[in-house]
Amino acid sequence: MTDRLNPGDPAPEFSLPTDDGRTLTLSDLRGRKVILYAYPAAMTPGCTKQACDFRDSLASLQAAGYEVVGISPDKPQKLATFRERDAITFPLVADADKAVLTAYGAYGEKQSYGRTVTGVIRSTFVIDEDGRIERALYNVKATGHVAKLRRDLGLD
């Protein structure tokens, strides 16, 4: 089992390619609060629902000082198609070798339809302005998660 992060832990640094051909580095976001969410695969029903929920909440999240970043093992080209198809308005980063997902505890064994499989564990991390984990949420649901996160953050 992959080690999980806890509040107060330093958020693992990353520098990953984005959906628009750039590179996003966590340290570039220092000084801002970041919601980093890990999802298994772009353009699947659950991942699309979750991304659209973040998209639809983005203005209010940003007004509260949060930046949103999605991370998956998809290639940047697939992420670009996902962004364009669903009008995603925040960065999507590609972690093809799953090293960053693993460092966050978001890749490993999980239950899927009653079987143990290895894959991306749908997770959300709230990272404070100093680069420390404020919240580490594992095995979240695709549907309803953003609304619950907003309530937990005191935004609703």
VEXKEKOL-705300 format. One record per atom (N, C-alpha, C): residue number from 1; residue in three letters; chain; atom name; y, z, x. Coordinates in pm, whole numbers, plus 50000, padded with zeros to 5 digits. Layout:
N
(NUM,'ALA','A','CA',(Y,Z,X))
...
//
This chain:
156
(1,'MET','A','N',(49882,50000,50084))
(1,'MET','A','CA',(50000,50000,50000))
(1,'MET','A','C',(50124,50000,50088))
(2,'THR','A','N',(50221,49920,50050))
(2,'THR','A','CA',(50346,49912,50123))
(2,'THR','A','C',(50427,50039,50101))
(3,'ASP','A','N',(50494,50086,50206))
(3,'ASP','A','CA',(50580,50203,50193))
(3,'ASP','A','C',(50696,50171,50099))
(4,'ARG','A','N',(50727,50265,50015))
(4,'ARG','A','CA',(50837,50247,49920))
(4,'ARG','A','C',(50962,50317,49971))
(5,'LEU','A','N',(51075,50264,49931))
(5,'LEU','A','CA',(51203,50322,49970))
(5,'LEU','A','C',(51242,50431,49872))
(6,'ASN','A','N',(51322,50524,49920))
(6,'ASN','A','CA',(51370,50635,49840))
(6,'ASN','A','C',(51522,50645,49852))
(7,'PRO','A','N',(51588,50708,49754))
(7,'PRO','A','CA',(51732,50727,49765))
(7,'PRO','A','C',(51768,50794,49898))
(8,'GLY','A','N',(51872,50741,49960))
(8,'GLY','A','CA',(51917,50793,50089))
(8,'GLY','A','C',(51864,50716,50208))
(9,'ASP','A','N',(51754,50642,50190))
(9,'ASP','A','CA',(51700,50561,50299))
(9,'ASP','A','C',(51798,50448,50332))
(10,'PRO','A','N',(51805,50409,50461))
(10,'PRO','A','CA',(51885,50290,50491))
(10,'PRO','A','C',(51818,50166,50430))
(11,'ALA','A','N',(51898,50080,50370))
(11,'ALA','A','CA',(51844,49956,50314))
(11,'ALA','A','C',(51807,49865,50430))
(12,'PRO','A','N',(51686,49811,50432))
(12,'PRO','A','CA',(51649,49720,50540))
(12,'PRO','A','C',(51743,49599,50547))
(13,'GLU','A','N',(51790,49573,50665))
(13,'GLU','A','CA',(51881,49460,50687))
(13,'GLU','A','C',(51806,49330,50665))
(14,'PHE','A','N',(51877,49227,50623))
(14,'PHE','A','CA',(51817,49095,50613))
(14,'PHE','A','C',(51923,48988,50635))
(15,'SER','A','N',(51876,48873,50675))
(15,'SER','A','CA',(51957,48753,50688))
(15,'SER','A','C',(51867,48639,50643))
(16,'LEU','A','N',(51894,48588,50522))
(16,'LEU','A','CA',(51802,48493,50458))
(16,'LEU','A','C',(51876,48371,50405))
(17,'PRO','A','N',(51805,48256,50400))
(17,'PRO','A','CA',(51867,48136,50343))
(17,'PRO','A','C',(51885,48151,50192))
(18,'THR','A','N',(51994,48092,50142))
(18,'THR','A','CA',(52025,48101,50000))
(18,'THR','A','C',(51995,47969,49929))
(19,'ASP','A','N',(52012,47975,49799))
(19,'ASP','A','CA',(51991,47858,49713))
(19,'ASP','A','C',(52091,47747,49740))
(20,'ASP','A','N',(52204,47778,49802))
(20,'ASP','A','CA',(52307,47675,49826))
(20,'ASP','A','C',(52316,47634,49973))
(21,'GLY','A','N',(52213,47667,50052))
(21,'GLY','A','CA',(52207,47621,50190))
(21,'GLY','A','C',(52275,47712,50290))
(22,'ARG','A','N',(52334,47819,50245))
(22,'ARG','A','CA',(52397,47913,50337))
(22,'ARG','A','C',(52297,48022,50376))
(23,'THR','A','N',(52346,48117,50454))
(23,'THR','A','CA',(52267,48235,50491))
(23,'THR','A','C',(52341,48357,50439))
(24,'LEU','A','N',(52267,48447,50376))
(24,'LEU','A','CA',(52326,48572,50328))
(24,'LEU','A','C',(52268,48686,50409))
(25,'THR','A','N',(52357,48770,50461))
(25,'THR','A','CA',(52317,48885,50541))
(25,'THR','A','C',(52363,49010,50468))
(26,'LEU','A','N',(52275,49108,50456))
(26,'LEU','A','CA',(52310,49230,50384))
(26,'LEU','A','C',(52435,49293,50443))
(27,'SER','A','N',(52448,49295,50574))
(27,'SER','A','CA',(52565,49360,50636))
(27,'SER','A','C',(52695,49292,50596))
(28,'ASP','A','N',(52690,49164,50556))
(28,'ASP','A','CA',(52811,49095,50508))
(28,'ASP','A','C',(52862,49156,50378))
(29,'LEU','A','N',(52776,49227,50307))
(29,'LEU','A','CA',(52813,49289,50180))
(29,'LEU','A','C',(52849,49437,50195))
(30,'ARG','A','N',(52850,49487,50319))
(30,'ARG','A','CA',(52884,49627,50343))
(30,'ARG','A','C',(53022,49655,50285))
(31,'GLY','A','N',(53037,49772,50227))
(31,'GLY','A','CA',(53163,49807,50163))
(31,'GLY','A','C',(53161,49779,50013))
(32,'ARG','A','N',(53057,49709,49967))
(32,'ARG','A','CA',(53039,49682,49824))
(32,'ARG','A','C',(52904,49736,49782))
(33,'LYS','A','N',(52890,49768,49654))
(33,'LYS','A','CA',(52761,49808,49601))
(33,'LYS','A','C',(52682,49681,49570))
(34,'VAL','A','N',(52552,49685,49598))
(34,'VAL','A','CA',(52468,49567,49581))
(34,'VAL','A','C',(52348,49603,49494))
(35,'ILE','A','N',(52319,49516,49399))
(35,'ILE','A','CA',(52194,49523,49323))
(35,'ILE','A','C',(52108,49409,49376))
(36,'LEU','A','N',(52003,49444,49449))
(36,'LEU','A','CA',(51908,49346,49503))
(36,'LEU','A','C',(51784,49356,49416))
(37,'TYR','A','N',(51750,49245,49351))
(37,'TYR','A','CA',(51629,49251,49269))
(37,'TYR','A','C',(51527,49150,49317))
(38,'ALA','A','N',(51403,49194,49323))
(38,'ALA','A','CA',(51291,49114,49372))
(38,'ALA','A','C',(51210,49065,49253))
(39,'TYR','A','N',(51182,48935,49253))
(39,'TYR','A','CA',(51106,48876,49143))
(39,'TYR','A','C',(51001,48782,49201))
(40,'PRO','A','N',(50888,48763,49132))
(40,'PRO','A','CA',(50777,48687,49188))
(40,'PRO','A','C',(50800,48537,49208))
(41,'ALA','A','N',(50856,48468,49108))
(41,'ALA','A','CA',(50864,48322,49120))
(41,'ALA','A','C',(50971,48265,49028))
(42,'ALA','A','N',(51058,48184,49085))
(42,'ALA','A','CA',(51162,48116,49008))
(42,'ALA','A','C',(51099,48025,48903))
(43,'MET','A','N',(51170,48015,48791))
(43,'MET','A','CA',(51136,47922,48683))
(43,'MET','A','C',(51009,47958,48606))
(44,'THR','A','N',(50965,48083,48618))
(44,'THR','A','CA',(50858,48132,48532))
(44,'THR','A','C',(50925,48208,48417))
(45,'PRO','A','N',(50858,48224,48304))
(45,'PRO','A','CA',(50925,48282,48188))
(45,'PRO','A','C',(50989,48419,48212))
(46,'GLY','A','N',(50915,48514,48269))
(46,'GLY','A','CA',(50969,48648,48291))
(46,'GLY','A','C',(51083,48648,48391))
(47,'CYS','A','N',(51066,48574,48499))
(47,'CYS','A','CA',(51170,48569,48603))
(47,'CYS','A','C',(51296,48500,48552))
(48,'THR','A','N',(51278,48400,48467))
(48,'THR','A','CA',(51393,48332,48408))
(48,'THR','A','C',(51468,48427,48316))
(49,'LYS','A','N',(51396,48501,48233))
(49,'LYS','A','CA',(51458,48597,48141))
(49,'LYS','A','C',(51538,48700,48220))
(50,'GLN','A','N',(51478,48753,48326))
(50,'GLN','A','CA',(51545,48855,48406))
(50,'GLN','A','C',(51670,48798,48473))
(51,'ALA','A','N',(51659,48680,48533))
(51,'ALA','A','CA',(51774,48618,48600))
(51,'ALA','A','C',(51887,48592,48500))
(52,'CYS','A','N',(51852,48544,48382))
(52,'CYS','A','CA',(51954,48516,48280))
(52,'CYS','A','C',(52018,48645,48231))
(53,'ASP','A','N',(51941,48754,48222))
(53,'ASP','A','CA',(51999,48883,48185))
(53,'ASP','A','C',(52100,48929,48291))
(54,'PHE','A','N',(52066,48914,48419))
(54,'PHE','A','CA',(52162,48948,48524))
(54,'PHE','A','C',(52283,48855,48517))
(55,'ARG','A','N',(52260,48727,48496))
(55,'ARG','A','CA',(52371,48630,48484))
(55,'ARG','A','C',(52465,48671,48371))
(56,'ASP','A','N',(52408,48706,48256))
(56,'ASP','A','CA',(52489,48740,48140))
(56,'ASP','A','C',(52563,48873,48156))
(57,'SER','A','N',(52517,48958,48246))
(57,'SER','A','CA',(52581,49087,48272))
(57,'SER','A','C',(52667,49086,48398))
(58,'LEU','A','N',(52672,48972,48466))
(58,'LEU','A','CA',(52735,48968,48598))
(58,'LEU','A','C',(52882,49008,48595))
(59,'ALA','A','N',(52959,48960,48500))
(59,'ALA','A','CA',(53102,48992,48498))
(59,'ALA','A','C',(53125,49142,48487))
(60,'SER','A','N',(53051,49209,48400))
(60,'SER','A','CA',(53071,49353,48385))
(60,'SER','A','C',(53016,49429,48505))
(61,'LEU','A','N',(52906,49380,48564))
(61,'LEU','A','CA',(52855,49445,48686))
(61,'LEU','A','C',(52956,49431,48799))
(62,'GLN','A','N',(53013,49313,48815))
(62,'GLN','A','CA',(53112,49293,48921))
(62,'GLN','A','C',(53238,49375,48893))
(63,'ALA','A','N',(53277,49387,48767))
(63,'ALA','A','CA',(53394,49469,48732))
(63,'ALA','A','C',(53371,49615,48770))
(64,'ALA','A','N',(53245,49658,48768))
(64,'ALA','A','CA',(53209,49795,48807))
(64,'ALA','A','C',(53185,49806,48958))
(65,'GLY','A','N',(53203,49696,49031))
(65,'GLY','A','CA',(53192,49699,49176))
(65,'GLY','A','C',(53059,49658,49235))
(66,'TYR','A','N',(52971,49599,49153))
(66,'TYR','A','CA',(52838,49560,49201))
(66,'TYR','A','C',(52830,49410,49227))
(67,'GLU','A','N',(52764,49375,49337))
(67,'GLU','A','CA',(52724,49237,49364))
(67,'GLU','A','C',(52576,49228,49330))
(68,'VAL','A','N',(52532,49115,49279))
(68,'VAL','A','CA',(52392,49095,49245))
(68,'VAL','A','C',(52334,48988,49336))
(69,'VAL','A','N',(52213,49014,49388))
(69,'VAL','A','CA',(52140,48918,49471))
(69,'VAL','A','C',(51995,48920,49426))
(70,'GLY','A','N',(51938,48801,49401))
(70,'GLY','A','CA',(51796,48791,49369))
(70,'GLY','A','C',(51719,48747,49492))
(71,'ILE','A','N',(51599,48800,49510))
(71,'ILE','A','CA',(51515,48765,49625))
(71,'ILE','A','C',(51373,48734,49578))
(72,'SER','A','N',(51320,48624,49629))
(72,'SER','A','CA',(51181,48585,49599))
(72,'SER','A','C',(51126,48507,49717))
(73,'PRO','A','N',(50995,48483,49718))
(73,'PRO','A','CA',(50937,48405,49827))
(73,'PRO','A','C',(50953,48253,49810))
(74,'ASP','A','N',(51024,48210,49705))
(74,'ASP','A','CA',(51043,48067,49682))
(74,'ASP','A','C',(51124,48001,49792))
(75,'LYS','A','N',(51105,47873,49809))
(75,'LYS','A','CA',(51183,47795,49906))
(75,'LYS','A','C',(51325,47775,49851))
(76,'PRO','A','N',(51426,47761,49941))
(76,'PRO','A','CA',(51564,47742,49895))
(76,'PRO','A','C',(51580,47626,49797))
(77,'GLN','A','N',(51504,47518,49816))
(77,'GLN','A','CA',(51517,47403,49726))
(77,'GLN','A','C',(51476,47439,49583))
(78,'LYS','A','N',(51370,47518,49568))
(78,'LYS','A','CA',(51327,47560,49435))
(78,'LYS','A','C',(51431,47655,49374))
(79,'LEU','A','N',(51488,47741,49459))
(79,'LEU','A','CA',(51592,47832,49410))
(79,'LEU','A','C',(51715,47754,49364))
(80,'ALA','A','N',(51749,47647,49433))
(80,'ALA','A','CA',(51863,47563,49392))
(80,'ALA','A','C',(51836,47500,49256))
(81,'THR','A','N',(51714,47453,49235))
(81,'THR','A','CA',(51678,47396,49106))
(81,'THR','A','C',(51687,47502,48997))
(82,'PHE','A','N',(51638,47621,49026))
(82,'PHE','A','CA',(51644,47734,48932))
(82,'PHE','A','C',(51790,47766,48897))
(83,'ARG','A','N',(51874,47775,49000))
(83,'ARG','A','CA',(52016,47806,48980))
(83,'ARG','A','C',(52080,47701,48890))
(84,'GLU','A','N',(52056,47575,48920))
(84,'GLU','A','CA',(52118,47468,48842))
(84,'GLU','A','C',(52063,47464,48699))
(85,'ARG','A','N',(51932,47477,48685))
(85,'ARG','A','CA',(51869,47468,48553))
(85,'ARG','A','C',(51918,47578,48459))
(86,'ASP','A','N',(51935,47701,48514))
(86,'ASP','A','CA',(51967,47815,48429))
(86,'ASP','A','C',(52107,47870,48453))
(87,'ALA','A','N',(52191,47794,48522))
(87,'ALA','A','CA',(52330,47833,48546))
(87,'ALA','A','C',(52341,47975,48605))
(88,'ILE','A','N',(52257,48002,48705))
(88,'ILE','A','CA',(52259,48132,48773))
(88,'ILE','A','C',(52386,48137,48857))
(89,'THR','A','N',(52462,48244,48844))
(89,'THR','A','CA',(52594,48251,48907))
(89,'THR','A','C',(52605,48356,49018))
(90,'PHE','A','N',(52490,48397,49070))
(90,'PHE','A','CA',(52488,48491,49183))
(90,'PHE','A','C',(52389,48436,49285))
(91,'PRO','A','N',(52396,48481,49411))
(91,'PRO','A','CA',(52308,48427,49514))
(91,'PRO','A','C',(52160,48460,49492))
(92,'LEU','A','N',(52078,48361,49523))
(92,'LEU','A','CA',(51932,48377,49526))
(92,'LEU','A','C',(51891,48353,49671))
(93,'VAL','A','N',(51817,48446,49730))
(93,'VAL','A','CA',(51775,48430,49869))
(93,'VAL','A','C',(51624,48409,49877))
(94,'ALA','A','N',(51585,48330,49978))
(94,'ALA','A','CA',(51445,48291,49998))
(94,'ALA','A','C',(51384,48374,50110))
(95,'ASP','A','N',(51276,48443,50078))
(95,'ASP','A','CA',(51203,48524,50177))
(95,'ASP','A','C',(51062,48467,50187))
(96,'ALA','A','N',(51051,48348,50245))
(96,'ALA','A','CA',(50925,48275,50247))
(96,'ALA','A','C',(50812,48351,50314))
(97,'ASP','A','N',(50842,48425,50420))
(97,'ASP','A','CA',(50734,48497,50489))
(97,'ASP','A','C',(50713,48638,50433))
(98,'LYS','A','N',(50794,48674,50334))
(98,'LYS','A','CA',(50781,48800,50260))
(98,'LYS','A','C',(50807,48924,50347))
(99,'ALA','A','N',(50869,48905,50462))
(99,'ALA','A','CA',(50896,49019,50552))
(99,'ALA','A','C',(50998,49115,50492))
(100,'VAL','A','N',(51101,49061,50429))
(100,'VAL','A','CA',(51202,49148,50370))
(100,'VAL','A','C',(51147,49216,50245))
(101,'LEU','A','N',(51076,49140,50162))
(101,'LEU','A','CA',(51013,49199,50044))
(101,'LEU','A','C',(50920,49314,50085))
(102,'THR','A','N',(50846,49294,50192))
(102,'THR','A','CA',(50756,49398,50242))
(102,'THR','A','C',(50835,49519,50292))
(103,'ALA','A','N',(50944,49494,50364))
(103,'ALA','A','CA',(51027,49604,50416))
(103,'ALA','A','C',(51085,49690,50303))
(104,'TYR','A','N',(51110,49628,50189))
(104,'TYR','A','CA',(51162,49700,50073))
(104,'TYR','A','C',(51051,49761,49987))
(105,'GLY','A','N',(50926,49737,50024))
(105,'GLY','A','CA',(50814,49790,49945))
(105,'GLY','A','C',(50790,49708,49819))
(106,'ALA','A','N',(50843,49586,49816))
(106,'ALA','A','CA',(50835,49501,49696))
(106,'ALA','A','C',(50730,49390,49711))
(107,'TYR','A','N',(50643,49404,49808))
(107,'TYR','A','CA',(50533,49309,49823))
(107,'TYR','A','C',(50410,49388,49861))
(108,'GLY','A','N',(50303,49366,49789))
(108,'GLY','A','CA',(50179,49439,49819))
(108,'GLY','A','C',(50085,49435,49700))
(109,'GLU','A','N',(49996,49531,49695))
(109,'GLU','A','CA',(49900,49535,49585))
(109,'GLU','A','C',(49967,49579,49457))
(110,'LYS','A','N',(49927,49513,49349))
(110,'LYS','A','CA',(49978,49549,49217))
(110,'LYS','A','C',(49873,49513,49114))
(111,'GLN','A','N',(49892,49564,48995))
(111,'GLN','A','CA',(49801,49534,48885))
(111,'GLN','A','C',(49856,49414,48807))
(112,'SER','A','N',(49771,49318,48780))
(112,'SER','A','CA',(49808,49203,48699))
(112,'SER','A','C',(49693,49173,48604))
(113,'TYR','A','N',(49719,49194,48477))
(113,'TYR','A','CA',(49618,49171,48373))
(113,'TYR','A','C',(49488,49243,48405))
(114,'GLY','A','N',(49501,49370,48450))
(114,'GLY','A','CA',(49385,49453,48476))
(114,'GLY','A','C',(49316,49432,48609))
(115,'ARG','A','N',(49367,49339,48689))
(115,'ARG','A','CA',(49308,49315,48822))
(115,'ARG','A','C',(49407,49357,48930))
(116,'THR','A','N',(49354,49396,49045))
(116,'THR','A','CA',(49438,49427,49159))
(116,'THR','A','C',(49460,49298,49238))
(117,'VAL','A','N',(49586,49262,49255))
(117,'VAL','A','CA',(49622,49141,49329))
(117,'VAL','A','C',(49731,49177,49430))
(118,'THR','A','N',(49755,49089,49524))
(118,'THR','A','CA',(49863,49105,49619))
(118,'THR','A','C',(49973,49007,49582))
(119,'GLY','A','N',(50095,49058,49573))
(119,'GLY','A','CA',(50207,48972,49537))
(119,'GLY','A','C',(50337,49050,49534))
(120,'VAL','A','N',(50439,48984,49481))
(120,'VAL','A','CA',(50571,49046,49468))
(120,'VAL','A','C',(50565,49149,49356))
(121,'ILE','A','N',(50612,49268,49386))
(121,'ILE','A','CA',(50622,49377,49289))
(121,'ILE','A','C',(50764,49371,49234))
(122,'ARG','A','N',(50777,49337,49105))
(122,'ARG','A','CA',(50910,49324,49045))
(122,'ARG','A','C',(50984,49457,49064))
(123,'SER','A','N',(51094,49452,49139))
(123,'SER','A','CA',(51164,49574,49180))
(123,'SER','A','C',(51313,49550,49183))
(124,'THR','A','N',(51389,49659,49172))
(124,'THR','A','CA',(51535,49651,49181))
(124,'THR','A','C',(51583,49764,49271))
(125,'PHE','A','N',(51677,49730,49358))
(125,'PHE','A','CA',(51734,49826,49453))
(125,'PHE','A','C',(51884,49828,49436))
(126,'VAL','A','N',(51938,49946,49417))
(126,'VAL','A','CA',(52083,49964,49415))
(126,'VAL','A','C',(52119,50020,49552))
(127,'ILE','A','N',(52205,49946,49622))
(127,'ILE','A','CA',(52243,49979,49759))
(127,'ILE','A','C',(52390,50018,49759))
(128,'ASP','A','N',(52422,50133,49818))
(128,'ASP','A','CA',(52561,50179,49816))
(128,'ASP','A','C',(52646,50106,49920))
(129,'GLU','A','N',(52773,50140,49921))
(129,'GLU','A','CA',(52870,50072,50009))
(129,'GLU','A','C',(52839,50090,50157))
(130,'ASP','A','N',(52764,50194,50190))
(130,'ASP','A','CA',(52730,50222,50330))
(130,'ASP','A','C',(52594,50164,50370))
(131,'GLY','A','N',(52530,50090,50279))
(131,'GLY','A','CA',(52402,50029,50312))
(131,'GLY','A','C',(52283,50122,50295))
(132,'ARG','A','N',(52297,50221,50210))
(132,'ARG','A','CA',(52186,50313,50183))
(132,'ARG','A','C',(52134,50291,50041))
(133,'ILE','A','N',(52005,50316,50025))
(133,'ILE','A','CA',(51943,50302,49894))
(133,'ILE','A','C',(51994,50412,49802))
(134,'GLU','A','N',(52050,50370,49689))
(134,'GLU','A','CA',(52094,50465,49587))
(134,'GLU','A','C',(51984,50483,49483))
(135,'ARG','A','N',(51919,50370,49448))
(135,'ARG','A','CA',(51806,50372,49355))
(135,'ARG','A','C',(51705,50268,49401))
(136,'ALA','A','N',(51577,50303,49391))
(136,'ALA','A','CA',(51469,50209,49420))
(136,'ALA','A','C',(51375,50213,49300))
(137,'LEU','A','N',(51374,50105,49224))
(137,'LEU','A','CA',(51297,50097,49099))
(137,'LEU','A','C',(51186,49995,49117))
(138,'TYR','A','N',(51062,50041,49104))
(138,'TYR','A','CA',(50945,49954,49125))
(138,'TYR','A','C',(50873,49930,48993))
(139,'ASN','A','N',(50803,49816,48988))
(139,'ASN','A','CA',(50724,49779,48869))
(139,'ASN','A','C',(50810,49777,48743))
(140,'VAL','A','N',(50930,49721,48755))
(140,'VAL','A','CA',(51018,49711,48639))
(140,'VAL','A','C',(50971,49597,48549))
(141,'LYS','A','N',(51011,49601,48426))
(141,'LYS','A','CA',(50979,49496,48330))
(141,'LYS','A','C',(51085,49386,48338))
(142,'ALA','A','N',(51043,49263,48319))
(142,'ALA','A','CA',(51138,49152,48322))
(142,'ALA','A','C',(51234,49159,48204))
(143,'THR','A','N',(51182,49194,48088))
(143,'THR','A','CA',(51263,49199,47967))
(143,'THR','A','C',(51315,49340,47945))
(144,'GLY','A','N',(51445,49351,47926))
(144,'GLY','A','CA',(51506,49480,47898))
(144,'GLY','A','C',(51546,49559,48021))
(145,'HIS','A','N',(51509,49513,48138))
(145,'HIS','A','CA',(51537,49589,48260))
(145,'HIS','A','C',(51687,49597,48289))
(146,'VAL','A','N',(51758,49485,48274))
(146,'VAL','A','CA',(51901,49486,48307))
(146,'VAL','A','C',(51976,49581,48213))
(147,'ALA','A','N',(51941,49581,48086))
(147,'ALA','A','CA',(52005,49672,47990))
(147,'ALA','A','C',(51979,49817,48029))
(148,'LYS','A','N',(51856,49848,48068))
(148,'LYS','A','CA',(51822,49985,48110))
(148,'LYS','A','C',(51897,50021,48238))
(149,'LEU','A','N',(51904,49929,48332))
(149,'LEU','A','CA',(51975,49954,48458))
(149,'LEU','A','C',(52123,49982,48429))
(150,'ARG','A','N',(52183,49904,48341))
(150,'ARG','A','CA',(52323,49924,48305))
(150,'ARG','A','C',(52344,50064,48245))
(151,'ARG','A','N',(52252,50106,48159))
(151,'ARG','A','CA',(52261,50242,48102))
(151,'ARG','A','C',(52248,50346,48212))
(152,'ASP','A','N',(52150,50329,48301))
(152,'ASP','A','CA',(52127,50425,48409))
(152,'ASP','A','C',(52247,50435,48503))
(153,'LEU','A','N',(52319,50324,48520))
(153,'LEU','A','CA',(52437,50323,48607))
(153,'LEU','A','C',(52563,50370,48535))
(154,'GLY','A','N',(52549,50402,48406))
(154,'GLY','A','CA',(52661,50451,48328))
(154,'GLY','A','C',(52758,50342,48287))
(155,'LEU','A','N',(52711,50218,48276))
(155,'LEU','A','CA',(52797,50107,48241))
(155,'LEU','A','C',(52797,50078,48092))
(156,'ASP','A','N',(52704,50134,48018))
(156,'ASP','A','CA',(52698,50114,47873))
(156,'ASP','A','C',(52706,50246,47800))
//
